[in-house]
């Protein structure tokens, strides 16, 4: 009750005393009570006292913190029972973590010396040493900068190194972790000496436990300060490799191999490979050979004997049972060799992941061994082998992306063997879902590395695929991974699949489309989207399959109460179906159009539907969208007013496709409203939207030449404003030029060459026009002249030449004239129109202005 009350008082004072006005007298009394509480025998009292320490240490003075540390150390050393030591150790670690910055000096001045002194004492028990090592590790990990002086860390190092030779495993384990944290703070010379001591101990010791502790310490150091081991690699790597092989041990024939030591060796090598990439390469070949040897290490299981068809027992089954009982004293529960195989697989995986330059070599040397280990009997190791092989496949994909195809070619030769092994695994009726998922994850990577070879062997995988998709006991993750594999295969090599295999896939895929779990439905719809282009290549053969797919898609397309992801995927899938086989859907086509029209009005599905309509309008079938065309244009026009940039982009793209592909006179009725909403989007603030808006304006002008006056009234003023922008370039400028071409082609009265050229020349005459705008305006003049009559073109050229030749012309006029002549010359040959033009341009190089010279050079 008292402890609980103190805890509440401290919490309240901590909450309301934010100004730091904690009464000094109260802190003394609370500290005194806490000193008494840590010695209590009651576990509840000790727990409450420990909870008090955190907020208390943040409030009390440095002197009181030191007093707390002294009391707790005394309790730690003097406690006779385990719970007392545990409580004191926990309290010390809490103080270390929570103490105020000004009290940090207590770590090295008060705490560490007392702990080291007690650690070196011969009468200190093993249990106390364990707690001391834990507290030291906590202090070093939180205040590493305080241990950077040799006078501080050397006493710790000397005493903790002795604990590596302790007979107690817990002591050795905690000493290794403490030294790993301390290694970060050591000076280079002391660090090298420390590593030399570990290597020497591991080399000369005859005890498995001590050797294991040294290797474990080196591994921990590589994880905490791996970069520092780079300079000691010639010492570290050989001893770790030697210990993994067991060559340094002299043991009798009856001694069991130290699998735990081997596991530690592989874990250390794995860490060195990751953290010392520049100094480990000389040892990579040896490490790879070691991994390949021990990834097959299973001394208690002879796979060859178990698979040998000629294996027979001479004395019958009774004798075999008797022999088994008398001679074999081995149990799977005692077997830890799987840990060695697992560690070897992980180490091999890190070599593959970090050494992309060795991919081709690893494909030849490592791949066959990994494939043979697909039959691994331990589930966790098998999954690690799959993961390691997947890493190799990913490296092959990276090599292929930069043009190195040799690894892929090598892997394609092994695909048949891989498929055979995986098919054998999947055929096991007792196979767990976790392993089946691992197989299909591996197949996903394989299909991305050698899709054509996998496609040719799909038939052997079909029973397993059908089982994974149709089995009621299959987990959702298994179905999703299987569907993802099919989607990748169909996307990359769908045209190479045999028709019989495709037809067998239709039923399980359609069944998954109707699944209750939305993620399975969404992924199966993505598979349908990848499958539709394949089916459409031969409609006559796959007509039944297409109808079957349409039958399951339609209910999903109509449904309103389904997940958004499913809605989006089914709309996209339906659009692909219409795009590829719409002419064969008959009356169902109009039904789909009406559903899409309705989805266009839904805020959740409108963006996906806009993209779907664009896809349908682009179809090579040139489908007639007249049932929904005008209403869709009206909806899309409204979307241009919304503050949704992505929706605006998609709407502009779709409208552009409509006016390029659909020939419907009624579309002209919506032009004014559309152009009124398109014009505000033409702005230098967003050149991407501007480019799309100009592209749409050009398409409208081309499709409906009679709209020239509306273009002049609504769009052209925005174009002139844009030409005055310094940032105009790229697609936006290109589409302005295309729009000008389309306008000239309409031959609209009062909006032709004369009107546009005068407007552009008026801009060029402005004194406040930025010089960065000259090139864009010059390109407009060039396009106008290229699409004008010979007479008008000749008049422009004559005026430009005159302006260059005139001595009264300003620098601005000369630069503009030279740029315009250059742009006209890029598009037509005008040498016959004006004689002596080369001489006139050459004289411009004698001008004093560098900008005139640059324009002349252009």
ABEGO torsion letter per residue (X at the ends): XAAAAAAAAAAAAAAABAAGBBBAAAAAAAAAAAAAAAABABAAAAAAAAAAAAAAAAABBAAAAAAAAAAAAAAAAABABAAAAAAAAAAAAAAAAABBAAAAAAAAAAAAAAAAAAAABAABBAAAAAAAAAAAAAAAAABAAAAABAAAAAAAAAAAAAAAABABAAAAAAAAAAAAAAAAABBAAAAAAAAAAAAAAAAABABAAAAAAAAAAAAAAAAABAAAAAAAAAAAAAAAAAAAAGAABBBBAABBBBAAAAAAAAAAAAAAAAABAAAAAAAAAAAAAAAAAAAABBAABBAAAAABAABBBAAEAAAAAAAAAAABABBAAABAAAAAAAAAAAAAAAAAAABAAAAAAAAAAAAAAAAAAAABABAAAAAAAAAAAAAAAAAAAAAAAAGBAAAAAAAAAAAAAAAAAAAAAAABAABBAAAAAAAAAAAAAAAAABAAAAAAAAAAAAAAAAAAAABAABBAAAAAAAAAAAAAAAAAAAAABBAAAAAAAAAAAAAAAABABAAAAAAAAAAAAAAAAAAAABAAAAAAAAAAAAAAAAAAAABABBBAAAAAAAAAAAAAAAAAAAAAAEAAAAAAAAAAAAAAABAAAAAAAAAAAAAAAABAAGBBAAAAAAAAAAAAAAAAABBBAAAAAAAAAAAAAAAAABBBAAAAAAAAAAAAAAAAABBAABAAAAAAAAAAAAAAAAABAAAAAAAAAAAAAAAAAAAABAABBEAAAAAAAAAAAAAAAAGBBGBBAAAAAAAAAAAAABAABBAAAAAAAAAAAAAAAAABBAAAAAAAAAAAAAAAABAABBAAAAAAAAAAAAAAAAABBAAAABBGAAAAAAAAAABABAAAAAAAAX
